[in-house]
Amino acid sequence: MRFAYGIQAAQQSDPAPTVQYWRGQDGTVAYVFEVNGTPVPIGLAYRSQAYESSRAALREFMQVYDTPVGFFTHWGHNTQLPSHRAA
């Protein structure tokens, strides 16, 4: 919610923010906000097992909504995977 309030404040928007998520075929996009009417998805993977499904859901969202940017972050113990990556 803190991130959502920050996004709303940066856009000088008055309505109370909501935390939206989107469920794709293979996983869930954890958070979606809008910048000037363009949806911006953020995918999160807390465990290595969720890495591929979260990235697949993010890619699917970006294709369905034709959005130019999305973000993906992974917190895990597998050192072979990058810790942060733009989609």
N, C-alpha and C positions, 0 to 999 in steps of 0.2 A: 504494500500500500504506500509506503514511503516513496518508492520509485514513481508510482502513479501520480502522487501529489506533486512531485518534482516536475514531471512531464507536463501536467496541467499548468503549473505555475510558469514554466518556461514559455508556454504558449499563451499565457495571460488569459486562461480560460477559467470561468467562474464555477461551472457545475462540479459537484463532488465527483472525483474520479472513481471508476470501477476497474476491477481487475478482470480482464477478459482472457479466456483461453480458447483454444480451438483443437478439436479432436480430428486427426486425420486417419487414414486407413491403417497406418503402421505405428502411430504414436500420437503424442500430444504436444502442441506448441504451448509452452507454459504461460506466456503473457503476450498480449497484443495491444498496442496502443496506436494512436493516429497522430501524424504530423501533417498539418494542412490537408486533412482528408485522406491521406495515404496510410494504409495500415502497415505497421512495422512489427513483425513477429520476433519473439525472443524464445529460442529453444534452450532448455536446460536438461542436462543429464547428470544426476547425482551419483549414479553407479555405472560402472563400465558396461553392464548388461543393457542399459538404456541408451547407450551412445548412438548406435545405428538407427534405432527406431525414432529417437528424438530428431536426429538429423534428417531422416526421411520425411518426417512430419513437417519440418521446417521447409524443406525443398518443395513438398507438395503444396503447402500454404502459399509460398511465393509464386508457384505456377498458377494456382487457382485464382488468386487475387491479383496477379500480375504486378506484384510489388517489387520495386527495384533493390530493396535492401532488407536483410534480416540478420539476426545475430544468434550465435550458438555458443554456449559455454558448457564446459564439462568439469565437474569436480570428482576426481576419483583417484585411485591408487595406482593405476596403470601408467607407468612413465612413458610408454610408447605412444600414447595419444596426446595431442596438443591440449594444453589447459584452456586456451581461449582461441576462438576462430570466428571470423566473420563468414557468413554463409555465402 
